[in-house]
Structures are given as C-alpha cells and as structure tokens.
C-alpha cells in the first residue's frame, strides 16, 4: 500500500462498465440506455429474452472524450463473454457450433435508425459450415453470413452500401428471381464471395475472420455512430442532449430466417404495439415478416403482413405474444413498442420501450389508462405535451371537396400535408430552403433521409408498414406520413411516380397526402379546421353525444391542467376580434395590446401630421384627432375582455415606421421635381424621414423615449384608456386596464411618465366622478432594467418581461438580420440547441428574468410579474416561467391552449409527479 494512502479511508469502487441483462432494470436508462435497461427489465420479469450483456454509456463517454476505450473495458467484456459462452454451451464463432451475437446501440432516448447495429457477429468461413450443420439448413447459414458481411462492411468498415445492394440485385437477375428468399444456398455462397471481394477492394483488407475482432470493431462502430451527422441532426430535432453517449448491447442471436424442420415451424420477425400508435385504439397492431431477421421489418425493404395474420401462421407463438404484450403494458403502464423474433416456433423478445405515438394517440391513451386505473390524472397530464396539442390544432383535409385520389397506403402518422413532389432528401432540403413546401416520396426511407424528412411537409413511401423507419421517425417528429402505398410505382432515378392507371406525377407536381386515412391525392386539397380547434372555438362540445373521442380526451386533460396550474394565461391581442377569440381559447386577460397596430391603415396620415407638426397647436390638433379613435379601440377591447385584465402598451416603435420608405419617397420627389411639379407635402415628409432616420432604430428613439421627447403623445394614449374605461364602467362593465410603459432602462424615465399618466387619470376620474383603479407598470426588456429591477419596482405596479427584445439586447442580435444570416450555421455547429427566440435562453436571458423577478419582489412583495414575448407560448419556456414564480404568461391567441396545458404540466411536475 502506498505510504500516502490512509488505510482507514474506504476507496471508491472502480467504475463498472459492463452489466449482464440479469443485473439491470428499467430505471437505469442513463447508464444502460433505453434498450439495455428494458432488456434487463424483461429478463427480471421472466420473459424470454436471449442472454446477453450491456456496455454502459459511461464507457462510450470515455471513448468519445479520449478516443480510446476505458482500460478496464476489455477485461470486463471478456469476463461477461465467458459467462455468456458458458451459459450457451458454445464459444463465440466456434467452428463446429458457433455462438453468434448481435451488437446493437441503445441510447437513453430512443433514436430510431440513427445509430448502428450489426447482426450475426461470429460467422466466418469456418463457422458458417458449422452453423449450417447444426441448423440442418445450409441456405440459412449462408444467408446469415452474407448479411453479416453486408452490415459489417457498411457500418464498421464504411463501405458504400449501394455496392452490396447492386451485387444482391445482380444475383437475383442472374437467377431470374425478384426477392431475396428465392436465392438458394449456392447463390448465397457465391454472393458471400462477391461481398468479400467488395470489402477487400474498398478497404484494402480482407473481411475479419476472428470473431472477437469482429465484436470489438462493431462495439467501436456503435460508439462512433453517436457522432454521425444523422445522429446529431436527430438529437437537435428532438432536443436530446449531445453528451449522453450510447450504450452497446451484446445479445446472443436468435434467427427468424431459420427454415422449418419436420417437427417445427419456421420463423420470422416482427414489431408489435400494445395499442395503435397512430390512433390510440386498443387491439392487435404491428407487422410481421416471415423468414427474416430483426432489421428487415424496420428497413421496409419487403412488405410485411399485419401482426394479426401471425395467429394463422403460428398460433402458439401468437398466443404467447399476446400474453407478453398484456404483461408489458400493465407493467409499464403505457403503450409499449416490442420487437420479437420467432425461431422455429420459439418466441424471443428482443426489445421493448414506451412507444412513440401520434399526438391524437397520446391524448386518447392517457385518458384510457386513467379509466383502466393504471395511472392517475396527474400522470396522464405528463403523458402529453404542448407540441402534441399544437399538432392537433392543425387543419385537416375537407372530405367534401373534389379531389383526385391516386392511391392509398397505410395511415402511419396523421395530418394533412400538401407540397411539391420530390424524390430525394437533397432536393427536399434545397427546395424547402427556397420557401417551397415539399412532399418527400421514396420507395422506403433510411436514416440518411433524415434531413429531407425534417424539411418536408410530409413523407410518402411505396413500401413498409406502421413500424417502418419512415413511420417511426415521422410519428416521433409529428410529420404526416403515408407508408406502403404499393400501387404507386416510385422511380427515384427518373424522379417520378406512376399510379396504377398510368398517371405520372413528375418532380415538382403538387400532391396531397392524408396521414389519417392513408389516401394520396394529385393536386392541392382544401383544408378545414380540426375538431380540436372547433372545440376551443366553442363550436363543438365535449359533452355532446356525437362529440369526437379525441375532443373528449383533450377536454378531460385540459380541464385537469386548468385545475392544477398556478400560472395564468393571457393573450397578445390588439383588437376586439382577436380578444374575443383568445377568450374562447381560454385566455384570462390580455397581457400585451400593442397600440402601434391601431395607427396603421387610414390612420397613418394622422401620425404623419403629428410627426410633421411645427407648432404646439398643430401637434395638439393631430393628437386630438387620434384620441377618439384610440378611445373607441379601447372600448371594444375592454368590452371583449370584460372582467379580465387588459395590459395596454403605450406606443413603442420608432416613428419612422409610420412614414413612407425613404427610397420610394426620394424617387417620388425627384420625379416630381423633374416634371417641375414639386409636391410640398412630399418634400416635408422627405425632410422628416431624413431627420428621423437612424442607423439602428431598434436601439433608437422608441418606447419611453418617444413619450419623453414628443409632448402629449403618451398623455393622449393614457387619456384614451382612462376615458374608455370610464365609459365601460358607466355601461355597467368591469374594465381592468393596466398601462405599460415600454423600453424603460432607468427608474427616472418611469417616474416622469408615471407622474404625467397619474395626472391625466385623476383628471378623467374627477370629470367623470368615478374611480378607475388603473395600474401602471413597465416592460423589462433591456439588460439595465433587469439589473436595476429593485429600483424600478419602486414606481411600478407590475413588470412584464418583453423577452423578444430582452433576447436581442442580451445577445446583441438583431433578430430580423441574424435569423436569415447565421442562425442555421449556429444550430448546425451546436452553438444553439434551439433558437433563443423560440425557447428562453435560461442561462443568459433567463438568469436576468430570475434575478429581476426576485429584486422586484424584494422591493415590492405584491409586484405582479408576467411575460409577453412569444416565449409565453413555448412549452419549455412556460415551465421556466412557472419555476421562477411569474404570475402569468401571454402569447398569441392560437397558442393559448398550449400555454394552459404546459402551465398545468409545470405545476404537476413541481409537485413531484412522475414525469418519466
């Protein structure tokens, strides 16, 4: 023992990098990944899982950080491999009776198809003969070997997969057959030779014959696949952290492509769901493929049969599968996604996970599980989210409209998508960036198509089922998808689709796909509001006999969210029509009324007169003309929101925004002068435009600065608000106006404007003989305002965080410029996980919101706090605003239901509910 080591101090146990399936459980997803944790859980439940072990995410992190595996990993893997070999009674790659294993990725969060898998590790020129003898099936052995070389070559050795596909197609052509299963043992033996030649030519070395070398290289390839472009893109899309790493599962192989014998049935592989992931309906859902290995179903290369057909193919295996599905759903208390293989009549479970589902299925399943007593309402609330609710509010196709149906496939992911047909991912991305809406059409998709799938409005494939790559990824992203439209012939090389009656859809032609029915149409099909929007609008009642089942589920979950949430939800609305809609959608007031929107259209000329006024009398006359119009606007708004708070922001934008464009006006003046017919008003306008021109208007003469520089402007607006409130009171209404001063950076600005506003309000109260109880507050949208919030609170009744401008000023961004220039590069390089204008930047902008809220409340404990940037409707941001103690969020009317739902989820989560 080293002299410096204290013998009485317990030394930490060395890190453990490998776990047998019998050692883990479903709660160890951080360490074992989702696949490994769930394999261990199924093993613990006594379900038929092939023996194996998992290399942890910690080992992956060390490898990714250092470029080498942990020093202890090889010995640990050897120890677990020895135990596996002893359990199975054979050695990895043993010549006369080989143990074969699969090497599969498995991150904490499901990333379907984004990382690597290799099957049949252990096969070699020697062991393929032993496998054939043991199985009594030479064709099966050579089929398994060619699969290994093909998968290993593409995944581990980075050989172009098309080379293997071309060789396979050539073998089928030479034989005169159309599908792989029609190739016999001799054909497959020859194909193995061709595949080995491809590997040697492309890599400069022979295909490895040592089974341990195969396994170790495959493990490293899985680790490396964490950093592939497609994996990084998927993580950005799904907001999965990039530092989690992946686990690696090494599992003894079972074979669905092993042929029947005189005493046993053949096999196959399948994917099953305990409920329909598209609709949420209970029943038998999934796909089955006879004489196939695990990846074949998801790849969509051959069309599957419905899982229900398995009952007629192999009833004992089917019955056992049904029992296991019920066990898993009851145990996980959720929809489960299951991968299985049947080897000569023996059922094996290869994977389970809580299944991805469509938005509609999420709401239906959550309420069904409550009714079954498996979960409570608080848990049901955590099973859905605002992004899913937003999807349910998208329009759907008008079924009564005239439309030319050209085909029908499997309704894999619902929605109504319209766009121009494109036949590869590169074109989808290119056209999408040019502003075109596109539908990506493929025979089947693979992980390399992810870019195009993200860019497209919807995805259409001619092969595959509900469990194909296209279907699984589209459901996870909320994209409309139709799969397996077999009657449509997709020719990606000629960039066209041909229907069963010979109609040709060329690239660029518009098509419409309905992911709820599977129908495909030529041209653009009109859309109508979704039932969920009709419900929020009040035109459909959840309690009605004919109410949509989905609407009933949404109503139940929204009602619970409203009961438990602390955050109130207001609307950003500038007119009575928007206010009325917001109220129907559940708004509890208006958090932002932008008065500048009331100065557009015909009123712009009045603003021009105000800007051009040379004398106090001219200015007062212009303000006098605007006063009754503003007052009428506020009366309508207060009536629409009677009894609820209405926060009115005084004029904020720079005045030049109300004047003509400087270039256009200069040309107009120059042309008039060239005709010797100058227009006096245009000349004065041009002088004013030049005078008001600013290099950076966002940081120029706007907000509170306008009220201080232009006498009477804010006073006119305050008077209009006060008089409108007085009129509503006299009409027995209940106006609750809150006056908000924008862009305050120092308490002195606020004090001056507040003093003037209070004088005007007092005048109106005296003249009308009425008490209005108007409150005055400010927007916190500058870093200095946030940093001096304690001082500003001395003169404010409320704060409303203007997170749009606060984000611009904290980051030093001009939103309109940066989003079009470098934001894409920042997202691709991982500088942003998501745009800070979409989701609050918790570390920067969020830190200022948190400290300003605390400082404001320290000065004034009853200070009302809200947020009125569009972050108020962003799900992740709503949780943050709940956490920092704001009183309300405000967002556009259409996002109000999303904010209500997320406010409820945030409240339930903070009480310790299982958010899983």
N, C-alpha and C positions, 0 to 999 in steps of 0.2 A: 504494500500500500504506500502511495506517495506520502512523504512526511507532512505535506501541507494539507492533506485531507483529514477532516475530523471524523473519526470512526463512529461518533455518536449521531452524526447527521445522516438521515436517510437520503440516499441518492435517488434522483428521479429515474423511473424505469425507462430503458431505451425505447424509442418510438417503435411501434408495431406497424408494419407496412402491409401485412397480408392477413386476411381473415377467411377462415373456412365458412361456407354457407351456413353451418350449424352455429356459428358464433355471433352473427349479427342480428339485426331486427330492423323494422321499417322506420324507426326513429333515428337511424344512423346515416341519413342521406348525405349529410355534409361530408362524412368520412368515406362511406361505401358507394356513394352515388345512388340515384333512384333505383337503377336496375339491381345493383348488388344488395341494397337494403331490402328490396322487395323479394328477391330470390331467397334471402335469408329468412324473411318473414314467412314465406310459403313453406320453406323447409321446416320451420318451427311449428307450423300448422299441420304438419304431417302430410302435405300434398306431394304428389310425385314430381320431384324436381331432380334433374340429373345432378350428381355430385360435382362440386367444384369449389373454387375459392376466388376471392376478390382482392386485387391490389388497390390500395387506398388512393384517394385524391391527394393525400399528403405526399405520397411517393411521386405522383405526377407533378406536383408543385416544385419539389426539389429538382426534378428532371428539367422542367421548363425554366427554372431560375438559374441552374448551373450548367445545363447541357449534358449532365451525366446522371445516371440513376443513383439513389442513395447506396452507400457502401454495403449496407446490410441487406439490400433487397434480394440479391441473387441467392443468398443462403436461405432466406425465408421462403422464396419461391420454390427452391429445391426441396425444402422440408415439406411444404404443402403438396408439391407434385408427388413426392414419395408416398405421402399418406393417401393421395388420390389413387395412385397406381396400386397400392396395397388393397384399397377398398374395391377397386375394379378387377383386381387379379390379373393385371397385364400392364406392360410398360408403354410409355408414350412412343409411338412409332415402331413397336415390336414387330419384327419381320413376319412372324407366323400368325400373330393375333394382335394387331396394333390397337392401343388406346389412342383415340383421336379426340381433340378438344377444339372448342371454338374460343376465339379471343374477341371480346366484344366491349365497346365503350359503354359508359354509363355515368353521365354527369348528374349532379344534384337535381337539376331541372331538365325535363325531357327536351331533347333537341333532335327530333326525328330525322334520321338520314344525314345529319350534318357531320357526324364523326364516323370513324372506321370500324369495320367488323371483318374478321377473317374466319371462315369455317374450315373444318377438316384438317387442322394442323396435326402433323404427324405422318401424313401419307408421303410415300417416296417410291422410287422404282421397286424397292424390295417389299415394302409393307403393303403396296396395292395388291400384290399377289396373295399375301396372307389374308387381307380383308376379303378378297373375292372367295377364297376357300372357306373362311369362317362364315360368310354370309350365304354361301351357295349361290352367288349371283355376281357373275363376272361383269355384267353391264353396270350394275350399281357401283362397283368398286372403281371402274374407270371413269364413270360419270362424276363420282366424288373427287377423284384425283384432278380431272380437268377443271372442276370448279375451284379447287384449291389453287391451282396454278394461275387461273384467270383472276381470282380475287386477290391473291397474294401479289401477283405481278402488278396489278393496277394500284392496290392500296399501299403495299410495303415498298415495292421496287419502282413505283412511279412510272410504269409502262402505260402508254396510251391505251385505254380500254377499248377503243374502236378497233385496234389491231386484232384483239381476241374475238370481238364480235364479227369482224369480217371473216376470220378463219372459220368460225362456227357457221356462218351463213354459207360459206363455200362448201363446207362439209355437207350441209343439208341439200345444197344444189346438186352436188355430185351424187348424192343418194337419191335425189328426186323426192324429198320429203319437205314438209313445211314447219314441223315442230320438233323440238329437241328430243322428245321422248321416242320419236320414231328412229333415232340413231341407235344401232346395236353396239355390242361390246367392241367389235373390231373397229367400227367407225370411231368410237370414243378413244380407243387405244391410239389410233392414228392421230386423232385430234390432240391428245396429250403430247405426242411428239411434236406436232406443229406449234403448240403453245410453248413448249420448252425451247424450241428454236427461236420463237419471238423473244422470249426472256433473254436468251444468250445474245441475240443480235442487238437488242435495245439497251442491255445493261453491261454487256461485256463480260458476264459471268454466268455460270450455269445456275439453274434453279437449285436452291439448297436442299440437300438430301438429309442433313442432320436434323431430327425433329426438334431438339432443344434450340438450335439456331433459329429454326422457323418460328418457334414460340417467342423467343426473346426479341427477334426483329419485329414480330407482329405487335408485341406489347409497346415497343418504342414507337411504332407507326401510329398506334392509338393515342399515345401521349402527344405525338406531334400533330395529330389531327385536331387537337384543341385550338391550334393557331392557324388552321386553314382559313382562307378568305371566306368560304361559305359559312364556317362555324362562327367567325367573328361577325359577319353580316347578320346571321340569325340572332346572335346574342344582342346586337344593337337593336334589331327589330323588336325583340321580345323583352328588352331591358334586363338581360341576365348579366350579372357582374362578370368581368373578364378574368378575375383572379381565382376562380373556384377550382379550376382543373377538373379532370375527369378520372373516375376510377376505371379499372380494367377487370372484366370478369372472365375467368378461365373456367370453362364448363365442359364436362365430358359430353361428347357428341351423341345425339340420337338422330335417327335417319328416317325422314319421311319419304325419301326416294328409294328405300329398300323394298324390293319387289315382294309379292306374296309367295307363300310356300303352300304345300299340300295341306298343312294344318293351321295356317294363319293367314289373315288378310294382309293386304299391302298396307301402305301408309300414305301420309300426306302431311301438310302443314296448314295452319290457319291462324286467323286473328279473330277474336271474339270480343263483343261488348256486352256487358250485363244489361244495358239499355241502349236504345238507338241514340248514337252521339249526335245525330242531326236533328231529331225531334224531341228526344227525351222519353219516347214511348217505351213501356216495358215489353219485353219479348225476346226472340232469338235473333240477334244481329251479328253479322260478321261474314267472313269469306273463308272458303276452304279450297285447297288446291291439292289434288291427288298426285302422288308420285313426285313430290317436290321437297326442297329444303327451305329452311326458315326465311331467307331473304326474298324468295321468289314471289310471295304474296304481296309484300310491300312494294317491290320493284314494279309490279304491274305489267310484267313482260308477257305473262299468259293470263287470260281472263279466268277468273275464279268462278266457283259456284256458290250460291248462298249457303250460309252455315246450316240452315235448316235441312239442306239436302244430305248432310252428314248422317242424319238419322236413318236414311235408306241405304247409305253406303256401309256404315259400321255402327249399328245401334248400341252395342255395349259401350264403345268409346264415347258416343254421343251422350248417352245417359250419365256417364261418369262426368263428362264435361259440364253438363247442366248442374249437377250437384256441386261441383267445384265452383262454378260461377256464382251460385247462390251463397256458398260459404264465403267467398271473397267479398261480395257486395255487402253482406251483413257485417263482416269483419272490418272492412274499410269504411263502411257507412257512406258509400258513394259509388257512382258509375265506375266500373273497372274495365280496363283495356287489357286483354290477355293474349299472349302469343303461345301457341301449343304445337306440338308435333305428335303424330301417331306413328309409331314404329311397329309394323306388323301386329296391329291390334292393341298395342300398349300405348296409353296416353301419357305424355310428358308435358309438364308446364315449364315454359322457357322464360316467361316474363309476365309480370302484372304491374300495373300502375294505375293511379287515378286518371281516368281517361280524359283527353281533350274533348271538348264538346262545343257545339254551336251556342250562340247567345240564347236562343229560344230554349234549347235543351237545358241550359244551365238553370234558368228560372223554373222550368217545369220540374226538373229533377229535384231541385232544392225543396219545393213545396211537397212533392210526392214523398220525399224522405221524412219530412215533418209529419205527414199524415200516417206514415208507417211506424212512427215512433222511434226512428233511428237517430234523428238529430232534433234539436230544438230550434226555435225561430232565430235565436242569436247566431247559431251556426249556419242556418240557411242564408242569413244575410251575408255571411262571409264567403259563401259558395258562389256569389255573383259579384259583378263589379260594374262600375260606371261605363267602361268601354263596351261591355256587352249590352247594356241598356241603350247606349247610343246606336249600336248596330241595329237594334230592334226598332229604332225610330226612323231608319232609312226607308225611302219609298219602295213600293213593290210594283210589279207589272200590273197593268189594267187588264184583267182577264176578259173584259167585254170588248176590248179594242181589236180591230182587224190586224192579224199578224200572220206571217208566212212561216209555219213551223217546218224546219228542215231535218229535224232529228230529235232523238230523245235518249238520254243516258241515265245514269244514277245520280240522284239528288245528293251530292256529297257535302255541300256547305251552302246554306241558304243565302238568298239575296237576289237582287235584280241588277245585272251588270250589262252595260252597253258599251261597245267600243269597236275600234277597227281591228280586224283580224291580223295577228302577227304570228309567225311560226318559229321564232327563236327568241331567246332571252335578250340577246344583244339588241335586236330591233325593238323589243318591248321597252327596254330602258331608254334607248335613243329617242324613240317617238314620244315616250312619256315625258322626257325632259324638255321636249319641244312643245309640250302642252296638249298632246293628243291623248285621248282615252283609248286604251287598247285591251283586247282580249287575247291572252296567250293560248295558242292552240298547239298541242303536242300529241304524239301517239301516247306517250307516258312521260311524266316528269321524273327527274332525278335531282339529287342535291345541288348539282351545278346550275340548275334552273332557278335557284332561289332569287337571284337579282331580278329576273324577269317576272317572277311570281309577285314580288313586292311591288314592282312598277305597274303591273296590270290591274285593271278593274275586276277581272275575273279570269278563271282558268277553265279550259275545256280540253279533255283528253278522250281519245277513242278507245283506250284500254284502261284496265284497272277497276277496282271497286271502292267501297267505302273505307277500306283500310289501305289503299294505295298511298304512295308518297304524296301525290297531288292532293288527295282528300285529307290526309292527316295534317299536312302543313297548312293547307288553306283554312281548315277549321281552326287551327291554332292562331292564325293571323286574322280570322274574321273575314276572309275573302270568299266571294261567291265562287263555287266550283261545281262543274258537272263532269263526271268521270264515266268511262266505259260506254261512250256513245258509239257502239260497234258499227252501226250502219253508216257512219261518216268515215270516209277514207281520207286520212291525213297524209299529205305528201309534203314533208318538210323541205325536201330538196327543191321542188318546183314551187314551193310556197303557195299551196292551195289546198282546199278542202273540197271533196266531191261527195254529194249526197247520194242516197240510194236511187233517186230518179235522174241522176246525171247532172244536177245543178252544180255549178262550180262557184265556190267562194274564193276569190283571189285575195292576196295580201292587200290590206287597205280597205276592203269591203267591210261595211258595218254589220256586226252580228249582235244579237242579244241572247243572254243565257239566264235561265231561271234556276237557281240553285235549290229552290224549294220543291220544284216539280221535276227537274232534270230536262226540261224542254229547251230546245235550241231554235232560235228564230233568225231569219235573214232580215237585215234592216233594224231600224230602231223601234222598239215597242214602247208606247207611252206608259208612264208610271202614275200611281195614285198613292195617297198617304197610307202608311202602315196602320194596322189595327191599334198598335200601341200609341201612336200619335193621336188617332181618333179618340182613344180612351183619355189621354191627357187633355185633349181639346174639349172633353165633356160630351162628345157625340156618340160615345159607346160606354155603357155602364157595366162594370164588372159583375154586378148582381143580377143582370138580366138573364133570362132563361137561355137566350141564344148567344150569350157572351162567349167570345173566343177563350179557349182553355189557357192560352198564353197570357191574354189580358188578365184573367183571374189570378194567375201566378204572379204577374207583375204587380197587380193591385195589392195582393197579400204582403209581398215583400216590401213594397213602398210604404204601406201602412205601418209596418213594424219599424222601418227606418225612421219614419216621421215621429214615432212614439219615443224612440230612444235617443235621437240626435240632440245635441246641445247647440250646435251651430245653426243659426237661422240662415235662410237662403233668400237673397233678394235678386232683383233683375237690373241689368243695364238697359234702360228704355228711355226714349226721348219723345215719345208721342203716346196719345191715348190708346191707339190701336195696339202697339207693342206692349203697353202696360196691361191692357185687358188680356192679351194672350198670355203674358207672363203670369198673371194672376190665375188663369185657368190651369197653367202648368205647375202651380203650387208656390209661386213667389210670395214672400212675406213682406213685400215692400219694394221700393226702388233704391238701389244702392248707388246708382250713377245716372243722372239725367244730364246729358251734355247739351248745354244751351246753345252752343255754336251751331248745332244742327237746325236750330229754329231760325237761323239768319240766312239760310240758303234760298235758292229759287228766286221768286219775285221780290223777296225782302233784301236781296243783295244790294240793290240800288240804294236802299235806305242806309246800309252800312257804308257804302261809298260816300254818301252825303255826310255821314258822321266823320269819316276819315278826311274828307276834303274841307270840312268846316274851318273857316278862317277866324271866326269870331265866336265868343261865348254864346251869342244869340243863335247863330247857325247851328252850333253843336247842341244846344238845348232843344232847338226845334227838331233836329234829327232824332235825338233821344226821345222826345215827346211823341214822335210818330211811331217809334218802336215799342213804347211802353204798353199801349193797349193790345198790341199783337202778342207780346210776351205774356201779358196777363191772361189773355184768352187761352194760350197754350197751357199755362199752369192750371187754370180752372179745369180744363179737360183732364189733365193728368191727375190732379187731386181727386177728381170725381171717380176716375177709373180705379184709383188706389185708396178709396175712402176707408179710413180707419187704420191704414198702414203707413209706415214712414216713407217719405219720398225725399231722397238726398239730391238737391239741385246744385250742380257745379256751376259756378259763375264762369264767364267767358274765359277760355283757356288758349286757343290757338293764336298765332301771330296774325295781325290784321291784314298782312299782305295776302293771306289765303283767300280773303274776300274780294280781292282786286283781280283784274284780268292778268293773264300771263304776260310777263314783261316782253318776250319776243313777239308775241302776237300783237300786242298793243303798239310796240315800236314800229312794226311793219305797217299797221293801220295808219299811224300818224304820218309816217314817211310817204305813203301812197297819197294821203290827203294833201300833204304839202306839195307833192309833185304835180297834183292837179290844181294847185293854187286854191284849195278849198279846205283850209285847216278847220278841225273841229275843236272848239275851245275846251269842251268837257274832256275830250280825249287827251288834250295837252296837259290839263291839270291832273288827270288820272296818271299819266305817264310820269309827271314830276313826283306825284305821291308814291308811285311804285318804286321809283329810284330812291326816294328818301327812306322808304320803309324796307328796302332790300337789305337782307342780312346774309352773311356768309354761312352761318349756322343757325337757322331760325329756331331749331328745337331748343337752343340754349339762349335765345334772344328775348325780344320784347313780347312776352306772352304771360299767361297766368296772372298772378297777383300783381306783376309789374304793370300790366295793362290798367288795372284798377287804380294804381297809384299815379300813372302818367297821364291817363285820359280822364279828366274830371267828369264826374257824373255817370260814367259807364256802369260801374258796379252798383251805384246808388239806384239807377234806373231798374236794374235787374232785381235788386232786393225789394224795391217798391212793388214791382210787378208780382213777386212771390207773395209779399205780405197782403196786397190787395186781393189777390186770387184766393188766398187762404181765408181772408175776411168774408169774401162773398160766399165761399163754400160753407163757412160757419153760419152765416145768415140763412143759408138754404138748408140748415139742419144737417149739414155734412160734418165729417170729422177729419179735417185736413191735418196731416202731421209732417209739416215741411221741415227739412234740415238744410241749411245753407252752407255750402262747402266752398272754401277759398282755395284755388289751385296753386301749385308750384311755390308754396311758401318755403323759404330757406332760413328765415330768421324770425323770432317772435315779434320783432318790431314791425315787420310787414303785416303780420296778422293783427296786431293791436290796432294799427291805423285803420285797416279795412273793417275790423270788428266795431270800432267806435262809430264809424260812419254808418254801418249797417244797423247798429242798435238805435241810432238817432232816427233813421228812416222808419224802422219798425215801430218805434214809440210814437212817431207822428201818425202812422196809419192806425195804430191802436187808439190813440186819442180821438182821431177824426171819426172812427167807426164805433167808438165806445165798446171795444171788445178786447179780450186778452187772447193773444195768438200762441204764446208759448213756443215760439220758433227757436231752434237751437242753431249755433254757429260752430263750425269745425273746419278742419283743413285736410287736404290730401298730403300724405307723406310720400313724396316721390323724388326727393333729392337726398343724397347721402348726408348733407349737412342737416337737413330737417330730422333725419333719423338719429343722427349723433347728438342733436340738441333737443330731442323729443321732450325731455323733462321740462325744459324752459317753455317750449311751445305749448305744452299741455296747460300751462297757467292761463292761457287765453283761448283754449279750445274745449268745446263740449264733446267733441268726438274726433277721432282720427280715422281716415280711410286710406289704406295703403294703395297707392297707384303703382302697382308692381310692373306695369309695362314701362313707364318712364324710369322707375327706380332701377329696373334691369338695364336699361340703356345707359343711365348715368353711372351705375356701379361698374359695368363692364367697359364703358367708353365706346359703346356701339351705337351707330345709327341704324336702327332695325331695318329700314327700307333698303339701305345700302348693303349691309353685311349679309342679309339672308340671300341676296341674289349673287353675292360675290364669293365669299369664302366659307360660308357655313357648311356646305357639302363636304369640303375638304376637312374641316374640323371634326365633323361627325365620322368621316371615314378613318381619320387618324386616331380616333378615340379620345380627342380632347374634350368633346362633349359626348355624353351618353345619349342625350336628348337636348334639343334646343332649349336654352334658358328662357326663351319667350313662350314655350309650351308648358314646361314644368318648372316650378320655382327652383332657383339655384340656392339650395339650403345652406351651403357653406358660406356664400357671399351675400346675396340679396336676403336670403332667409335669416342670416345672422343679424342683419340690420333690422329686419322686421321684429325679430325676437327681442333685441335689446331696446328698440324704440317702444315696443308694447310695454315692456317692464318699466322703463323710465317714465313713460306717460302715466301709467297706473300708480307709480310711486308718488308722483306729484298729485294726481287726481284719481283716487280709487274708483270713482264711478265713471271714469272715461270710457265711452263706448268705442269699440275697436272693430273695424271691418276692412275688407279688401275689395277693390272694384276693378282691378285689372282682369284680363281674361283668364288669369291663373285661377280665379274664383270658380271656374267650371272644370278645371283639370283635376282628375281623380287623385293623383298623388299629391298635388298641392293642397287639396282640401284637407287631407289627413294632417299635413304640416300645420295648416292654419288652426285646426282643432287643437293640435298639440300645444301651440304657443298661446292659446287662450283667447283668440279673437271671438267676437260675438256673432259675426255674420260674414258670409261671402256673397259677392254679387257677380253675376255673369249674364251672358246673352240669354234671352228667353228660352231658346231651344235647348240650352244646356242645364236649365234649372232642375229637371228630373235627375240628371246625372249627379249634380251637386247635392241634392237631397239624399240620394242613395248613399253617396260616399260619406256624407256627414254622419249618417246613421252607422255606416260600417266603421268609421273612425271612432265613434262613441262606444260601439260594442267591443271593438278591438282593445280600446284603452281600459275596458273593464276586465280584460283577461280572457276574452273568448278565444277559443281555438281557431286561429285564422288559417292554420295549415299552409 
